[in-house]
Amino acid sequence: MRYQQKAMCLISEVSFRPRVLQQNGIHRRSNAILMSGIQELSRQWFGIIRQRAQQSLDQLDSAADCRSPAELLAVQGSFVCDSLEHLLEDSAYLAQLTAQVTLDAAHAVSTRRASYFQEP
């Protein structure tokens, strides 16, 4: 009786291994998609930082050219409005990119899982 139980456990373990290996393939694929997405996000993030730093320097130059407090106040107000506008645009863009990366990874997993469950 004991040997039968051990044999059944070994048989079920052997039949379970291909599924585990295939699931590991699914996880590797989704991880690869996520990693490439994170790289793209970081590239975009640093591009945005570079653009905003350049804009800040340009606005600082225009603030240095002001000849009266009224001009300086107008430039500062414009700077604040532009900064907030860019913050909202950049945040929306990065959120959209993050959602796309997540959807791509989820699609890869669901496609692989669907083919996994359809196999005999």
DAVEN-V937219 format. One record per pair of residues at least 24 apart in sequence whose C-alpha atoms are under 10 Angstrom apart, sorted by the first residue. I is the first residue (numbers start at 1). J is the second residue. D is the distance in whole Angstrom. If there is no record, write none. Layout:
i: (I & I)
j: (J & J)
d: (D & D)
This chain:
i: (19 & 19 & 22 & 22 & 22 & 23 & 23 & 23 & 23 & 25 & 25 & 26 & 26 & 26 & 26 & 26 & 26 & 26 & 26 & 27 & 27 & 27 & 27 & 28 & 29 & 29 & 29 & 29 & 30 & 30 & 30 & 30 & 30 & 30 & 30 & 30 & 30 & 31 & 31 & 32 & 33 & 33 & 33 & 33 & 33 & 33 & 34 & 34 & 34 & 34 & 34 & 34 & 34 & 35 & 35 & 36 & 37 & 37 & 37 & 37 & 37 & 37 & 37 & 37 & 38 & 38 & 38 & 40 & 40 & 40 & 41 & 41 & 41 & 41 & 41 & 42 & 44 & 44 & 44 & 44 & 45 & 45 & 45 & 45 & 48 & 48 & 48 & 48 & 49 & 52 & 52 & 52 & 55 & 55 & 55 & 56 & 56)
j: (116 & 117 & 112 & 113 & 116 & 109 & 112 & 113 & 116 & 109 & 112 & 105 & 108 & 109 & 110 & 111 & 112 & 113 & 116 & 105 & 108 & 109 & 112 & 109 & 105 & 108 & 109 & 112 & 102 & 104 & 105 & 106 & 107 & 108 & 109 & 110 & 112 & 105 & 109 & 105 & 101 & 102 & 104 & 105 & 106 & 108 & 98 & 101 & 102 & 103 & 104 & 105 & 106 & 101 & 105 & 101 & 97 & 98 & 99 & 100 & 101 & 102 & 104 & 105 & 97 & 98 & 101 & 97 & 98 & 101 & 94 & 95 & 97 & 98 & 101 & 94 & 90 & 93 & 94 & 97 & 90 & 91 & 93 & 94 & 86 & 87 & 90 & 94 & 90 & 83 & 86 & 87 & 79 & 82 & 83 & 82 & 83)
d: (8 & 10 & 9 & 9 & 8 & 9 & 9 & 8 & 8 & 10 & 9 & 10 & 8 & 6 & 9 & 9 & 6 & 8 & 9 & 10 & 10 & 8 & 10 & 10 & 8 & 7 & 8 & 9 & 9 & 8 & 5 & 7 & 9 & 6 & 6 & 10 & 10 & 8 & 10 & 9 & 7 & 9 & 7 & 6 & 9 & 8 & 10 & 7 & 7 & 10 & 8 & 6 & 10 & 9 & 10 & 9 & 8 & 8 & 10 & 9 & 5 & 8 & 9 & 9 & 10 & 8 & 8 & 9 & 9 & 9 & 7 & 10 & 7 & 7 & 9 & 10 & 10 & 9 & 8 & 9 & 9 & 10 & 10 & 8 & 9 & 10 & 7 & 10 & 10 & 8 & 8 & 9 & 9 & 10 & 9 & 10 & 9)
